[in-house]
Amino acid sequence: MTFASELQAIYYYASPVQRDSTFLKKIAQNAGRINTVAEEFLTQNIRRAEPTAAAVCAIFSIIFGRNDGVIKTSSDTNWSQNCSLSGQCSIKPCTTMEVAVALKIITLLDCKFSVWSSGHNLSSQFFGVGSEATVSIGTGSTWNKVYHELENYGLTVVGERGAGVGVGDLMLGGGISHFTNAWRLVAINVKSFEVVLANSQVVTASARTNQDLFKALKGGGANFGIVTRCELFAKPKYKQWHTVKSYSVNDVKAVMEAAAQVERNMITDEKAGFSLTATSNALIATMYYQDWSSATPAAFSPFENVKPLAKIIPETNGAEESSVIAETQGSIAKCAVCTVTVKTDAAFYAKTLGFIQEVSRIQPEIQLTQSFQPISPLMIAKSNALSSDLLNLQAVSQAFVIVSTRWTDPGYDKIGLEMAVTVVNKITKAARADGKLLENNFMNDSNLNRSPLGNYEDQRVGLMKEASAKYDPEGIFQRLQNNVFLISKMEQAEVL
């Protein structure tokens, strides 16, 4: 079978709904050119990344054309500059079939690749409100556009808190929303995934179809295929109250005591959402509450006794879109993110401020922050009862501590990562000594040097390995994919 014939076969393997005769005709019309490019590369038997990527780009452009806006020699802007490192070839598929074709070209040429969602495809083809209170979203969409569209229907979905973040990666890592306390992790709110497998076959994974793949995708990352669409359960409560206030680091003890009490309040009040961010010179509390309110909800009353430096965002009755815009990072910068999980404890929280202040002095031009994302036993118990994700968190009051650095000067790339890792190392060591450490790292905020998969239960790791062997028997995603938390590399990651 010729190279062009291999690509044409994708059409015939697809379901009638997924078939796109346009690309089939283009392959037939350009079969000679496609085969020539492939044969030239394959006969040379070159296995350096650059010529391989050049061949992929050349064949894809023959089929879809450089003027279609699908081929770029460098990647598009992501929410962080160093999350969009340039490759030798960057492809922007616009349909599921184009993803399938691109993946087939990549696998036939044995080319290394990465997948990211950065928000290009929010259209009638990639977005729709279903009749059963579900929403179908293309994974190239961004969450702020999703929220904006859904407000026209008086609905929302459980999704990302920051504007400009792509839909795809969030769900595969679990995903935290403003109201995780009430609605659980983002992944648990997925009704179905559309997935392009390693052989370019397009399948649906749901509670009824390919159930093992469905569960593996919820916290298993990009180990099993490319998710091109997801169907989420829609939520009618899109109105919310929110505020953001800053506090002096001199009041760290009082602020951390208030934060810990809010976390305890969240156990009995599922409508409350909260996070606390620490920098070397300020503490910032972000409070959310489902439904509009004329006064500060009781869950946040512990902060009434602490005088804020400023109200960054005053008490506001709004909707999901407005709160997402409020959380949008200003200018695009490079970033590094690491995470560790600790038990709720005000005194320990206060201790970690010293780590931020100490490490910030290494390079003051790098912005260093540390955020506490509370995870209540209420949410964990509801999630574990469903047994529908891989995380299986312990049902104790805890916080994902997310340490991040941001910078713009490329000269700081190495030290930027080192500073974030240093803080996480210090927190981990102190938490272990104080009996506050929980051995789970949240995938969405983990660093590549510390795979969160290593903390999954053996039973769940076994499920992932079985799903990988079943849906990717040749190990394409394990062998060719770059820069993700792979099952094949989970034991190679450095333990901090």
GIJOFEN-V172018 format. One record per helix or strand of 2 or more residues. SS is the DSSP state (@ for helix, = for strand). FROM is the first residue (numbers start at 1). TO is the last residue. If there is no record, write none. Layout:
((SS	FROM	TO) (SS	FROM	TO))
This chain:
((@	3	13) (@	21	29) (@	31	44) (@	49	64) (@	66	68) (=	71	72) (@	81	83) (=	90	91) (@	96	108) (=	127	129) (=	134	138) (@	143	151) (@	167	173) (@	180	183) (@	186	189) (=	190	196) (=	202	206) (@	211	217) (=	226	233) (=	239	247) (@	249	265) (=	272	278) (=	283	291) (@	298	305) (=	310	319) (@	320	326) (=	334	343) (@	346	360) (=	367	375) (@	377	386) (=	398	407) (@	410	434) (=	437	438) (@	443	445) (@	452	455) (@	458	471) (@	476	480) (@	487	489))
